[in-house]
């Protein structure tokens, strides 16, 4: 179970490449999380130790790819940082976050001649 923030700064859970958003706290103290796709009726109920007590996980959509989750994590973090630090250039914030996540090393772009588009020096 991984936690991340949504684009608007709300808490989200990522379980097996599926995103859940907080819905409400129930009378018995359990937290109810619903699938982030609004047309999907799946949910989780977590106790105070974040253990799944009850779940309904027959999703009516595909899982989110790992690349998309990583992109959303970086994008949302940069947006929040830009709101806090309005004096720093956006490109500087983006480069800093990408460097922090080693995301640049995971990008494998090819030109139309099947050559590497982005050349990266060895870490050594």
Backbone atoms as SQL, in Angstrom:
CREATE TABLE atoms (id INTEGER PRIMARY KEY, chain TEXT, resi INTEGER, resn TEXT, atom TEXT, x REAL, y REAL, z REAL);
INSERT INTO atoms VALUES
  (1, 'A', 1, 'UNK', 'N', 0.853, -1.171, 0.000),
  (2, 'A', 1, 'UNK', 'CA', 0.000, 0.000, 0.000),
  (3, 'A', 1, 'UNK', 'C', 0.901, 1.237, 0.000),
  (4, 'A', 2, 'UNK', 'N', 0.703, 2.071, -0.960),
  (5, 'A', 2, 'UNK', 'CA', 1.495, 3.294, -1.101),
  (6, 'A', 2, 'UNK', 'C', 0.564, 4.494, -0.966),
  (7, 'A', 3, 'UNK', 'N', 1.051, 5.517, -0.330),
  (8, 'A', 3, 'UNK', 'CA', 0.274, 6.752, -0.203),
  (9, 'A', 3, 'UNK', 'C', 0.838, 7.796, -1.153),
  (10, 'A', 4, 'UNK', 'N', -0.056, 8.571, -1.744),
  (11, 'A', 4, 'UNK', 'CA', 0.359, 9.692, -2.582),
  (12, 'A', 4, 'UNK', 'C', -0.703, 10.770, -2.471),
  (13, 'A', 5, 'UNK', 'N', -0.380, 11.948, -2.962),
  (14, 'A', 5, 'UNK', 'CA', -1.336, 13.049, -2.950),
  (15, 'A', 5, 'UNK', 'C', -1.909, 13.239, -4.347),
  (16, 'A', 6, 'UNK', 'N', -3.168, 13.604, -4.390),
  (17, 'A', 6, 'UNK', 'CA', -3.809, 13.880, -5.668),
  (18, 'A', 6, 'UNK', 'C', -3.364, 15.246, -6.176),
  (19, 'A', 7, 'UNK', 'N', -3.840, 15.616, -7.339),
  (20, 'A', 7, 'UNK', 'CA', -3.496, 16.905, -7.925),
  (21, 'A', 7, 'UNK', 'C', -3.967, 18.065, -7.043),
  (22, 'A', 8, 'UNK', 'N', -5.056, 17.860, -6.331),
  (23, 'A', 8, 'UNK', 'CA', -5.584, 18.905, -5.452),
  (24, 'A', 8, 'UNK', 'C', -5.067, 18.785, -4.031),
  (25, 'A', 9, 'UNK', 'N', -4.146, 17.845, -3.783),
  (26, 'A', 9, 'UNK', 'CA', -3.531, 17.718, -2.465),
  (27, 'A', 9, 'UNK', 'C', -4.250, 16.793, -1.501),
  (28, 'A', 10, 'UNK', 'N', -5.220, 16.025, -1.985),
  (29, 'A', 10, 'UNK', 'CA', -5.927, 15.088, -1.128),
  (30, 'A', 10, 'UNK', 'C', -5.169, 13.759, -1.070),
  (31, 'A', 11, 'UNK', 'N', -5.296, 13.063, 0.043),
  (32, 'A', 11, 'UNK', 'CA', -4.623, 11.778, 0.206),
  (33, 'A', 11, 'UNK', 'C', -5.211, 10.703, -0.686),
  (34, 'A', 12, 'UNK', 'N', -4.332, 9.853, -1.225),
  (35, 'A', 12, 'UNK', 'CA', -4.768, 8.731, -2.046),
  (36, 'A', 12, 'UNK', 'C', -3.968, 7.500, -1.640),
  (37, 'A', 13, 'UNK', 'N', -4.557, 6.335, -1.830),
  (38, 'A', 13, 'UNK', 'CA', -3.869, 5.065, -1.626),
  (39, 'A', 13, 'UNK', 'C', -3.701, 4.397, -2.979),
  (40, 'A', 14, 'UNK', 'N', -2.548, 3.777, -3.190),
  (41, 'A', 14, 'UNK', 'CA', -2.315, 3.009, -4.404),
  (42, 'A', 14, 'UNK', 'C', -2.061, 1.572, -3.969),
  (43, 'A', 15, 'UNK', 'N', -2.942, 0.682, -4.391),
  (44, 'A', 15, 'UNK', 'CA', -2.829, -0.733, -4.056),
  (45, 'A', 15, 'UNK', 'C', -2.929, -1.521, -5.350),
  (46, 'A', 16, 'UNK', 'N', -1.862, -2.262, -5.661),
  (47, 'A', 16, 'UNK', 'CA', -1.814, -3.081, -6.887),
  (48, 'A', 16, 'UNK', 'C', -2.160, -2.258, -8.116),
  (49, 'A', 17, 'UNK', 'N', -1.566, -1.081, -8.237),
  (50, 'A', 17, 'UNK', 'CA', -1.748, -0.159, -9.370),
  (51, 'A', 17, 'UNK', 'C', -3.183, 0.342, -9.523),
  (52, 'A', 18, 'UNK', 'N', -3.933, 0.356, -8.442),
  (53, 'A', 18, 'UNK', 'CA', -5.276, 0.922, -8.433),
  (54, 'A', 18, 'UNK', 'C', -5.313, 2.020, -7.385),
  (55, 'A', 19, 'UNK', 'N', -5.910, 3.154, -7.735),
  (56, 'A', 19, 'UNK', 'CA', -5.927, 4.311, -6.844),
  (57, 'A', 19, 'UNK', 'C', -7.263, 4.410, -6.119),
  (58, 'A', 20, 'UNK', 'N', -7.172, 4.699, -4.813),
  (59, 'A', 20, 'UNK', 'CA', -8.344, 4.890, -3.980),
  (60, 'A', 20, 'UNK', 'C', -8.266, 6.262, -3.324),
  (61, 'A', 21, 'UNK', 'N', -9.409, 6.932, -3.187),
  (62, 'A', 21, 'UNK', 'CA', -9.461, 8.230, -2.524),
  (63, 'A', 21, 'UNK', 'C', -10.268, 8.086, -1.240),
  (64, 'A', 22, 'UNK', 'N', -9.933, 8.915, -0.258),
  (65, 'A', 22, 'UNK', 'CA', -10.641, 8.862, 1.022),
  (66, 'A', 22, 'UNK', 'C', -12.075, 9.304, 0.825),
  (67, 'A', 23, 'UNK', 'N', -13.003, 8.532, 1.367),
  (68, 'A', 23, 'UNK', 'CA', -14.419, 8.866, 1.243),
  (69, 'A', 23, 'UNK', 'C', -14.960, 9.432, 2.553),
  (70, 'A', 24, 'UNK', 'N', -14.857, 8.632, 3.653),
  (71, 'A', 24, 'UNK', 'CA', -15.349, 9.117, 4.936),
  (72, 'A', 24, 'UNK', 'C', -14.892, 8.199, 6.062),
  (73, 'A', 25, 'UNK', 'N', -15.001, 8.704, 7.282),
  (74, 'A', 25, 'UNK', 'CA', -14.759, 7.895, 8.466),
  (75, 'A', 25, 'UNK', 'C', -16.109, 7.400, 8.960),
  (76, 'A', 26, 'UNK', 'N', -16.220, 6.101, 9.147),
  (77, 'A', 26, 'UNK', 'CA', -17.484, 5.498, 9.569),
  (78, 'A', 26, 'UNK', 'C', -17.662, 5.617, 11.082),
  (79, 'A', 27, 'UNK', 'N', -18.856, 5.349, 11.570),
  (80, 'A', 27, 'UNK', 'CA', -19.190, 5.486, 12.994),
  (81, 'A', 27, 'UNK', 'C', -18.318, 4.591, 13.875),
  (82, 'A', 28, 'UNK', 'N', -17.917, 3.425, 13.361),
  (83, 'A', 28, 'UNK', 'CA', -17.102, 2.501, 14.150),
  (84, 'A', 28, 'UNK', 'C', -15.605, 2.812, 14.061),
  (85, 'A', 29, 'UNK', 'N', -15.243, 3.954, 13.496),
  (86, 'A', 29, 'UNK', 'CA', -13.846, 4.371, 13.425),
  (87, 'A', 29, 'UNK', 'C', -13.093, 3.885, 12.193),
  (88, 'A', 30, 'UNK', 'N', -13.747, 3.098, 11.354),
  (89, 'A', 30, 'UNK', 'CA', -13.095, 2.625, 10.128),
  (90, 'A', 30, 'UNK', 'C', -13.080, 3.734, 9.082),
  (91, 'A', 31, 'UNK', 'N', -12.053, 3.717, 8.250),
  (92, 'A', 31, 'UNK', 'CA', -11.971, 4.661, 7.135),
  (93, 'A', 31, 'UNK', 'C', -12.456, 3.958, 5.877),
  (94, 'A', 32, 'UNK', 'N', -13.293, 4.631, 5.114),
  (95, 'A', 32, 'UNK', 'CA', -13.783, 4.074, 3.855),
  (96, 'A', 32, 'UNK', 'C', -13.098, 4.805, 2.708),
  (97, 'A', 33, 'UNK', 'N', -12.447, 4.054, 1.855),
  (98, 'A', 33, 'UNK', 'CA', -11.767, 4.584, 0.680),
  (99, 'A', 33, 'UNK', 'C', -12.457, 4.021, -0.547),
  (100, 'A', 34, 'UNK', 'N', -12.756, 4.873, -1.532),
  (101, 'A', 34, 'UNK', 'CA', -13.413, 4.429, -2.758),
  (102, 'A', 34, 'UNK', 'C', -12.448, 4.544, -3.930),
  (103, 'A', 35, 'UNK', 'N', -12.730, 3.801, -4.965),
  (104, 'A', 35, 'UNK', 'CA', -11.897, 3.840, -6.176),
  (105, 'A', 35, 'UNK', 'C', -11.914, 5.265, -6.735),
  (106, 'A', 36, 'UNK', 'N', -10.774, 5.690, -7.263),
  (107, 'A', 36, 'UNK', 'CA', -10.675, 7.066, -7.774),
  (108, 'A', 36, 'UNK', 'C', -11.454, 7.260, -9.076),
  (109, 'A', 37, 'UNK', 'N', -11.809, 6.174, -9.747),
  (110, 'A', 37, 'UNK', 'CA', -12.665, 6.259, -10.937),
  (111, 'A', 37, 'UNK', 'C', -14.109, 6.324, -10.439),
  (112, 'A', 38, 'UNK', 'N', -14.780, 7.415, -10.685),
  (113, 'A', 38, 'UNK', 'CA', -16.092, 7.656, -10.069),
  (114, 'A', 38, 'UNK', 'C', -17.166, 6.659, -10.497),
  (115, 'A', 39, 'UNK', 'N', -17.041, 6.057, -11.676),
  (116, 'A', 39, 'UNK', 'CA', -18.038, 5.087, -12.122),
  (117, 'A', 39, 'UNK', 'C', -17.797, 3.700, -11.551),
  (118, 'A', 40, 'UNK', 'N', -16.684, 3.500, -10.870),
  (119, 'A', 40, 'UNK', 'CA', -16.340, 2.205, -10.269),
  (120, 'A', 40, 'UNK', 'C', -16.871, 2.180, -8.835),
  (121, 'A', 41, 'UNK', 'N', -17.475, 1.085, -8.427),
  (122, 'A', 41, 'UNK', 'CA', -18.102, 0.966, -7.106),
  (123, 'A', 41, 'UNK', 'C', -17.199, 0.274, -6.074),
  (124, 'A', 42, 'UNK', 'N', -15.925, 0.079, -6.372),
  (125, 'A', 42, 'UNK', 'CA', -15.031, -0.630, -5.464),
  (126, 'A', 42, 'UNK', 'C', -14.638, 0.245, -4.280),
  (127, 'A', 43, 'UNK', 'N', -14.357, -0.418, -3.143),
  (128, 'A', 43, 'UNK', 'CA', -13.992, 0.313, -1.939),
  (129, 'A', 43, 'UNK', 'C', -13.116, -0.540, -1.035),
  (130, 'A', 44, 'UNK', 'N', -12.508, 0.112, -0.062),
  (131, 'A', 44, 'UNK', 'CA', -11.739, -0.528, 1.003),
  (132, 'A', 44, 'UNK', 'C', -12.193, 0.070, 2.319),
  (133, 'A', 45, 'UNK', 'N', -12.139, -0.748, 3.371),
  (134, 'A', 45, 'UNK', 'CA', -12.347, -0.229, 4.720),
  (135, 'A', 45, 'UNK', 'C', -11.106, -0.565, 5.524),
  (136, 'A', 46, 'UNK', 'N', -10.488, 0.475, 6.114),
  (137, 'A', 46, 'UNK', 'CA', -9.259, 0.311, 6.878),
  (138, 'A', 46, 'UNK', 'C', -9.512, 0.605, 8.346),
  (139, 'A', 47, 'UNK', 'N', -8.828, -0.155, 9.209),
  (140, 'A', 47, 'UNK', 'CA', -8.918, 0.133, 10.638),
  (141, 'A', 47, 'UNK', 'C', -7.844, 1.144, 11.020),
  (142, 'A', 48, 'UNK', 'N', -7.688, 1.406, 12.301),
  (143, 'A', 48, 'UNK', 'CA', -6.749, 2.438, 12.761),
  (144, 'A', 48, 'UNK', 'C', -5.287, 2.089, 12.474),
  (145, 'A', 49, 'UNK', 'N', -4.976, 0.808, 12.266),
  (146, 'A', 49, 'UNK', 'CA', -3.599, 0.410, 11.943),
  (147, 'A', 49, 'UNK', 'C', -3.393, 0.257, 10.436),
  (148, 'A', 50, 'UNK', 'N', -4.325, 0.784, 9.637),
  (149, 'A', 50, 'UNK', 'CA', -4.284, 0.743, 8.164),
  (150, 'A', 50, 'UNK', 'C', -4.313, -0.668, 7.597),
  (151, 'A', 51, 'UNK', 'N', -4.941, -1.581, 8.320),
  (152, 'A', 51, 'UNK', 'CA', -5.149, -2.941, 7.813),
  (153, 'A', 51, 'UNK', 'C', -6.512, -2.995, 7.131),
  (154, 'A', 52, 'UNK', 'N', -6.576, -3.703, 6.003),
  (155, 'A', 52, 'UNK', 'CA', -7.829, -3.825, 5.267),
  (156, 'A', 52, 'UNK', 'C', -8.759, -4.763, 6.036),
  (157, 'A', 53, 'UNK', 'N', -9.920, -4.251, 6.418),
  (158, 'A', 53, 'UNK', 'CA', -10.908, -5.022, 7.164),
  (159, 'A', 53, 'UNK', 'C', -11.949, -5.608, 6.215),
  (160, 'A', 54, 'UNK', 'N', -12.346, -4.824, 5.230),
  (161, 'A', 54, 'UNK', 'CA', -13.354, -5.246, 4.269),
  (162, 'A', 54, 'UNK', 'C', -13.013, -4.605, 2.932),
  (163, 'A', 55, 'UNK', 'N', -13.304, -5.326, 1.851),
  (164, 'A', 55, 'UNK', 'CA', -13.029, -4.750, 0.533),
  (165, 'A', 55, 'UNK', 'C', -13.964, -5.329, -0.507),
  (166, 'A', 56, 'UNK', 'N', -14.187, -4.549, -1.539),
  (167, 'A', 56, 'UNK', 'CA', -14.900, -4.986, -2.726),
  (168, 'A', 56, 'UNK', 'C', -14.051, -4.496, -3.891),
  (169, 'A', 57, 'UNK', 'N', -13.396, -5.416, -4.582),
  (170, 'A', 57, 'UNK', 'CA', -12.389, -5.013, -5.570),
  (171, 'A', 57, 'UNK', 'C', -12.622, -5.600, -6.962),
  (172, 'A', 58, 'UNK', 'N', -13.847, -5.656, -7.413),
  (173, 'A', 58, 'UNK', 'CA', -14.142, -6.071, -8.787),
  (174, 'A', 58, 'UNK', 'C', -14.234, -4.825, -9.656),
  (175, 'A', 59, 'UNK', 'N', -13.077, -4.283, -10.017),
  (176, 'A', 59, 'UNK', 'CA', -13.032, -3.018, -10.761),
  (177, 'A', 59, 'UNK', 'C', -13.561, -3.200, -12.184),
  (178, 'A', 60, 'UNK', 'N', -14.181, -2.160, -12.719),
  (179, 'A', 60, 'UNK', 'CA', -14.729, -2.195, -14.081),
  (180, 'A', 60, 'UNK', 'C', -13.833, -1.421, -15.050),
  (181, 'A', 61, 'UNK', 'N', -12.528, -1.334, -14.724),
  (182, 'A', 61, 'UNK', 'CA', -11.577, -0.585, -15.557),
  (183, 'A', 61, 'UNK', 'C', -10.192, -1.211, -15.405),
  (184, 'A', 62, 'UNK', 'N', -9.265, -0.759, -16.238),
  (185, 'A', 62, 'UNK', 'CA', -7.898, -1.258, -16.206),
  (186, 'A', 62, 'UNK', 'C', -7.103, -0.622, -15.072),
  (187, 'A', 63, 'UNK', 'N', -6.037, -1.298, -14.669),
  (188, 'A', 63, 'UNK', 'CA', -5.120, -0.743, -13.680),
  (189, 'A', 63, 'UNK', 'C', -4.331, 0.400, -14.305),
  (190, 'A', 64, 'UNK', 'N', -3.799, 1.271, -13.457),
  (191, 'A', 64, 'UNK', 'CA', -2.971, 2.384, -13.914),
  (192, 'A', 64, 'UNK', 'C', -1.547, 1.860, -14.077),
  (193, 'A', 65, 'UNK', 'N', -0.887, 2.217, -15.171),
  (194, 'A', 65, 'UNK', 'CA', 0.475, 1.741, -15.399),
  (195, 'A', 65, 'UNK', 'C', 1.444, 2.367, -14.386),
  (196, 'A', 66, 'UNK', 'N', 2.540, 1.674, -14.144),
  (197, 'A', 66, 'UNK', 'CA', 3.542, 2.164, -13.200),
  (198, 'A', 66, 'UNK', 'C', 4.129, 3.494, -13.676),
  (199, 'A', 67, 'UNK', 'N', 4.315, 3.640, -14.984),
  (200, 'A', 67, 'UNK', 'CA', 4.831, 4.896, -15.542),
  (201, 'A', 67, 'UNK', 'C', 3.877, 6.053, -15.263),
  (202, 'A', 68, 'UNK', 'N', 2.583, 5.798, -15.412),
  (203, 'A', 68, 'UNK', 'CA', 1.587, 6.844, -15.183),
  (204, 'A', 68, 'UNK', 'C', 1.558, 7.233, -13.706),
  (205, 'A', 69, 'UNK', 'N', 1.647, 6.264, -12.806),
  (206, 'A', 69, 'UNK', 'CA', 1.679, 6.565, -11.377),
  (207, 'A', 69, 'UNK', 'C', 2.896, 7.406, -11.026),
  (208, 'A', 70, 'UNK', 'N', 4.041, 7.044, -11.597),
  (209, 'A', 70, 'UNK', 'CA', 5.271, 7.792, -11.338),
  (210, 'A', 70, 'UNK', 'C', 5.162, 9.219, -11.885),
  (211, 'A', 71, 'UNK', 'N', 4.597, 9.360, -13.081),
  (212, 'A', 71, 'UNK', 'CA', 4.424, 10.681, -13.678),
  (213, 'A', 71, 'UNK', 'C', 3.494, 11.542, -12.821),
  (214, 'A', 72, 'UNK', 'N', 2.393, 10.953, -12.348),
  (215, 'A', 72, 'UNK', 'CA', 1.452, 11.702, -11.518),
  (216, 'A', 72, 'UNK', 'C', 2.086, 12.117, -10.200),
  (217, 'A', 73, 'UNK', 'N', 2.880, 11.236, -9.624),
  (218, 'A', 73, 'UNK', 'CA', 3.542, 11.549, -8.356),
  (219, 'A', 73, 'UNK', 'C', 4.476, 12.747, -8.525),
  (220, 'A', 74, 'UNK', 'N', 5.299, 12.729, -9.561),
  (221, 'A', 74, 'UNK', 'CA', 6.241, 13.823, -9.816),
  (222, 'A', 74, 'UNK', 'C', 5.486, 15.104, -10.174),
  (223, 'A', 75, 'UNK', 'N', 4.507, 15.003, -11.055),
  (224, 'A', 75, 'UNK', 'CA', 3.754, 16.165, -11.503),
  (225, 'A', 75, 'UNK', 'C', 3.039, 16.849, -10.340),
  (226, 'A', 76, 'UNK', 'N', 2.379, 16.063, -9.504),
  (227, 'A', 76, 'UNK', 'CA', 1.646, 16.642, -8.373),
  (228, 'A', 76, 'UNK', 'C', 2.588, 17.267, -7.357),
  (229, 'A', 77, 'UNK', 'N', 3.734, 16.643, -7.126),
  (230, 'A', 77, 'UNK', 'CA', 4.708, 17.192, -6.185),
  (231, 'A', 77, 'UNK', 'C', 5.262, 18.528, -6.697),
  (232, 'A', 78, 'UNK', 'N', 5.537, 18.606, -7.994),
  (233, 'A', 78, 'UNK', 'CA', 6.069, 19.848, -8.571),
  (234, 'A', 78, 'UNK', 'C', 5.014, 20.957, -8.512),
  (235, 'A', 79, 'UNK', 'N', 3.763, 20.623, -8.777),
  (236, 'A', 79, 'UNK', 'CA', 2.695, 21.630, -8.706),
  (237, 'A', 79, 'UNK', 'C', 2.567, 22.196, -7.297),
  (238, 'A', 80, 'UNK', 'N', 2.604, 21.318, -6.295),
  (239, 'A', 80, 'UNK', 'CA', 2.514, 21.794, -4.906),
  (240, 'A', 80, 'UNK', 'C', 3.707, 22.668, -4.554),
  (241, 'A', 81, 'UNK', 'N', 4.906, 22.262, -4.976),
  (242, 'A', 81, 'UNK', 'CA', 6.116, 23.031, -4.683),
  (243, 'A', 81, 'UNK', 'C', 6.054, 24.395, -5.375),
  (244, 'A', 82, 'UNK', 'N', 5.522, 24.448, -6.588),
  (245, 'A', 82, 'UNK', 'CA', 5.415, 25.713, -7.323),
  (246, 'A', 82, 'UNK', 'C', 4.467, 26.683, -6.610),
  (247, 'A', 83, 'UNK', 'N', 3.436, 26.160, -5.976),
  (248, 'A', 83, 'UNK', 'CA', 2.507, 27.020, -5.236),
  (249, 'A', 83, 'UNK', 'C', 3.166, 27.568, -3.971),
  (250, 'A', 84, 'UNK', 'N', 4.051, 26.777, -3.350),
  (251, 'A', 84, 'UNK', 'CA', 4.726, 27.215, -2.134),
  (252, 'A', 84, 'UNK', 'C', 5.864, 28.184, -2.431),
  (253, 'A', 85, 'UNK', 'N', 6.592, 27.937, -3.517),
  (254, 'A', 85, 'UNK', 'CA', 7.795, 28.683, -3.842),
  (255, 'A', 85, 'UNK', 'C', 7.610, 29.379, -5.194),
  (256, 'A', 86, 'UNK', 'N', 6.882, 30.486, -5.200),
  (257, 'A', 86, 'UNK', 'CA', 6.524, 31.155, -6.451),
  (258, 'A', 86, 'UNK', 'C', 7.700, 31.887, -7.097),
  (259, 'A', 87, 'UNK', 'N', 8.808, 32.046, -6.383),
  (260, 'A', 87, 'UNK', 'CA', 9.955, 32.774, -6.928),
  (261, 'A', 87, 'UNK', 'C', 10.901, 31.887, -7.744),
  (262, 'A', 88, 'UNK', 'N', 10.784, 30.583, -7.602),
  (263, 'A', 88, 'UNK', 'CA', 11.666, 29.673, -8.325),
  (264, 'A', 88, 'UNK', 'C', 11.067, 29.341, -9.682),
  (265, 'A', 89, 'UNK', 'N', 11.936, 29.313, -10.701),
  (266, 'A', 89, 'UNK', 'CA', 11.485, 28.990, -12.053),
  (267, 'A', 89, 'UNK', 'C', 10.903, 27.573, -12.091),
  (268, 'A', 90, 'UNK', 'N', 9.797, 27.370, -12.810),
  (269, 'A', 90, 'UNK', 'CA', 9.189, 26.039, -12.901),
  (270, 'A', 90, 'UNK', 'C', 10.150, 24.980, -13.434),
  (271, 'A', 91, 'UNK', 'N', 10.979, 25.335, -14.415),
  (272, 'A', 91, 'UNK', 'CA', 11.910, 24.345, -14.957),
  (273, 'A', 91, 'UNK', 'C', 12.899, 23.860, -13.904),
  (274, 'A', 92, 'UNK', 'N', 13.305, 24.760, -13.021),
  (275, 'A', 92, 'UNK', 'CA', 14.226, 24.376, -11.948),
  (276, 'A', 92, 'UNK', 'C', 13.552, 23.394, -10.991),
  (277, 'A', 93, 'UNK', 'N', 12.287, 23.654, -10.667),
  (278, 'A', 93, 'UNK', 'CA', 11.542, 22.742, -9.801),
  (279, 'A', 93, 'UNK', 'C', 11.389, 21.361, -10.447),
  (280, 'A', 94, 'UNK', 'N', 11.090, 21.353, -11.733),
  (281, 'A', 94, 'UNK', 'CA', 10.909, 20.086, -12.451),
  (282, 'A', 94, 'UNK', 'C', 12.205, 19.296, -12.475),
  (283, 'A', 95, 'UNK', 'N', 13.308, 19.946, -12.829),
  (284, 'A', 95, 'UNK', 'CA', 14.601, 19.260, -12.892),
  (285, 'A', 95, 'UNK', 'C', 14.997, 18.712, -11.529),
  (286, 'A', 96, 'UNK', 'N', 14.758, 19.489, -10.500),
  (287, 'A', 96, 'UNK', 'CA', 15.114, 19.059, -9.146),
  (288, 'A', 96, 'UNK', 'C', 14.320, 17.810, -8.751),
  (289, 'A', 97, 'UNK', 'N', 13.020, 17.804, -9.043),
  (290, 'A', 97, 'UNK', 'CA', 12.171, 16.665, -8.681),
  (291, 'A', 97, 'UNK', 'C', 12.528, 15.433, -9.505),
  (292, 'A', 98, 'UNK', 'N', 12.803, 15.628, -10.796),
  (293, 'A', 98, 'UNK', 'CA', 13.184, 14.491, -11.635),
  (294, 'A', 98, 'UNK', 'C', 14.507, 13.881, -11.178),
  (295, 'A', 99, 'UNK', 'N', 15.430, 14.728, -10.797),
  (296, 'A', 99, 'UNK', 'CA', 16.721, 14.250, -10.311),
  (297, 'A', 99, 'UNK', 'C', 16.545, 13.466, -9.010),
  (298, 'A', 100, 'UNK', 'N', 15.665, 13.949, -8.157),
  (299, 'A', 100, 'UNK', 'CA', 15.381, 13.302, -6.873),
  (300, 'A', 100, 'UNK', 'C', 14.804, 11.897, -7.078),
  (301, 'A', 101, 'UNK', 'N', 13.957, 11.725, -8.082),
  (302, 'A', 101, 'UNK', 'CA', 13.300, 10.442, -8.332),
  (303, 'A', 101, 'UNK', 'C', 14.042, 9.567, -9.335),
  (304, 'A', 102, 'UNK', 'N', 15.171, 10.019, -9.848),
  (305, 'A', 102, 'UNK', 'CA', 15.898, 9.295, -10.885),
  (306, 'A', 102, 'UNK', 'C', 14.992, 8.991, -12.077),
  (307, 'A', 103, 'UNK', 'N', 14.012, 9.843, -12.303),
  (308, 'A', 103, 'UNK', 'CA', 13.045, 9.616, -13.373),
  (309, 'A', 103, 'UNK', 'C', 13.669, 9.779, -14.748),
  (310, 'A', 104, 'UNK', 'N', 14.675, 10.634, -14.871),
  (311, 'A', 104, 'UNK', 'CA', 15.296, 10.859, -16.180),
  (312, 'A', 104, 'UNK', 'C', 15.968, 9.592, -16.674),
  (313, 'A', 105, 'UNK', 'N', 16.539, 8.826, -15.749),
  (314, 'A', 105, 'UNK', 'CA', 17.222, 7.595, -16.142),
  (315, 'A', 105, 'UNK', 'C', 16.255, 6.540, -16.653),
  (316, 'A', 106, 'UNK', 'N', 14.988, 6.639, -16.292),
  (317, 'A', 106, 'UNK', 'CA', 14.001, 5.646, -16.698),
  (318, 'A', 106, 'UNK', 'C', 13.291, 5.996, -18.004),
  (319, 'A', 107, 'UNK', 'N', 13.621, 7.134, -18.587),
  (320, 'A', 107, 'UNK', 'CA', 13.012, 7.536, -19.852),
  (321, 'A', 107, 'UNK', 'C', 13.861, 6.986, -21.000),
  (322, 'A', 108, 'UNK', 'N', 13.220, 6.224, -21.871),
  (323, 'A', 108, 'UNK', 'CA', 13.936, 5.638, -23.006),
  (324, 'A', 108, 'UNK', 'C', 13.250, 6.085, -24.294),
  (325, 'A', 109, 'UNK', 'N', 13.635, 7.253, -24.774),
  (326, 'A', 109, 'UNK', 'CA', 13.056, 7.790, -26.002),
  (327, 'A', 109, 'UNK', 'C', 13.975, 7.494, -27.171),
  (328, 'A', 110, 'UNK', 'N', 13.379, 7.212, -28.325),
  (329, 'A', 110, 'UNK', 'CA', 14.129, 6.939, -29.555),
  (330, 'A', 110, 'UNK', 'C', 13.760, 7.972, -30.610),
  (331, 'A', 111, 'UNK', 'N', 14.729, 8.290, -31.456),
  (332, 'A', 111, 'UNK', 'CA', 14.456, 9.187, -32.577),
  (333, 'A', 111, 'UNK', 'C', 13.828, 8.379, -33.699),
  (334, 'A', 112, 'UNK', 'N', 13.472, 9.046, -34.801),
  (335, 'A', 112, 'UNK', 'CA', 12.897, 8.315, -35.933),
  (336, 'A', 112, 'UNK', 'C', 13.928, 7.420, -36.620),
  (337, 'A', 113, 'UNK', 'N', 15.221, 7.565, -36.271),
  (338, 'A', 113, 'UNK', 'CA', 16.282, 6.695, -36.789),
  (339, 'A', 113, 'UNK', 'C', 16.646, 5.614, -35.787),
  (340, 'A', 114, 'UNK', 'N', 15.806, 5.425, -34.768),
  (341, 'A', 114, 'UNK', 'CA', 15.987, 4.419, -33.722),
  (342, 'A', 114, 'UNK', 'C', 17.273, 4.618, -32.925),
  (343, 'A', 115, 'UNK', 'N', 17.614, 5.885, -32.694),
  (344, 'A', 115, 'UNK', 'CA', 18.760, 6.221, -31.854),
  (345, 'A', 115, 'UNK', 'C', 18.240, 6.762, -30.532),
  (346, 'A', 116, 'UNK', 'N', 19.064, 6.657, -29.495),
  (347, 'A', 116, 'UNK', 'CA', 18.665, 7.214, -28.211),
  (348, 'A', 116, 'UNK', 'C', 18.502, 8.721, -28.333),
  (349, 'A', 117, 'UNK', 'N', 17.356, 9.224, -27.904),
  (350, 'A', 117, 'UNK', 'CA', 17.079, 10.656, -27.975),
  (351, 'A', 117, 'UNK', 'C', 17.749, 11.406, -26.827),
  (352, 'A', 118, 'UNK', 'N', 17.752, 10.822, -25.657),
  (353, 'A', 118, 'UNK', 'CA', 18.292, 11.452, -24.475),
  (354, 'A', 118, 'UNK', 'C', 19.542, 10.700, -24.044),
  (355, 'A', 119, 'UNK', 'N', 20.690, 11.362, -24.126),
  (356, 'A', 119, 'UNK', 'CA', 21.946, 10.737, -23.739),
  (357, 'A', 119, 'UNK', 'C', 22.261, 11.121, -22.308),
  (358, 'A', 120, 'UNK', 'N', 22.579, 10.121, -21.502),
  (359, 'A', 120, 'UNK', 'CA', 22.869, 10.339, -20.083),
  (360, 'A', 120, 'UNK', 'C', 24.257, 9.825, -19.788),
  (361, 'A', 121, 'UNK', 'N', 25.056, 10.669, -19.127),
  (362, 'A', 121, 'UNK', 'CA', 26.389, 10.238, -18.727),
  (363, 'A', 121, 'UNK', 'C', 26.296, 9.182, -17.633),
  (364, 'A', 122, 'UNK', 'N', 27.320, 8.327, -17.567),
  (365, 'A', 122, 'UNK', 'CA', 27.392, 7.357, -16.472),
  (366, 'A', 122, 'UNK', 'C', 27.459, 8.078, -15.142),
  (367, 'A', 123, 'UNK', 'N', 26.972, 7.410, -14.110),
  (368, 'A', 123, 'UNK', 'CA', 27.052, 7.995, -12.772),
  (369, 'A', 123, 'UNK', 'C', 28.500, 8.119, -12.328),
  (370, 'A', 124, 'UNK', 'N', 29.357, 7.246, -12.823),
  (371, 'A', 124, 'UNK', 'CA', 30.775, 7.286, -12.456),
  (372, 'A', 124, 'UNK', 'C', 31.425, 8.444, -13.152);
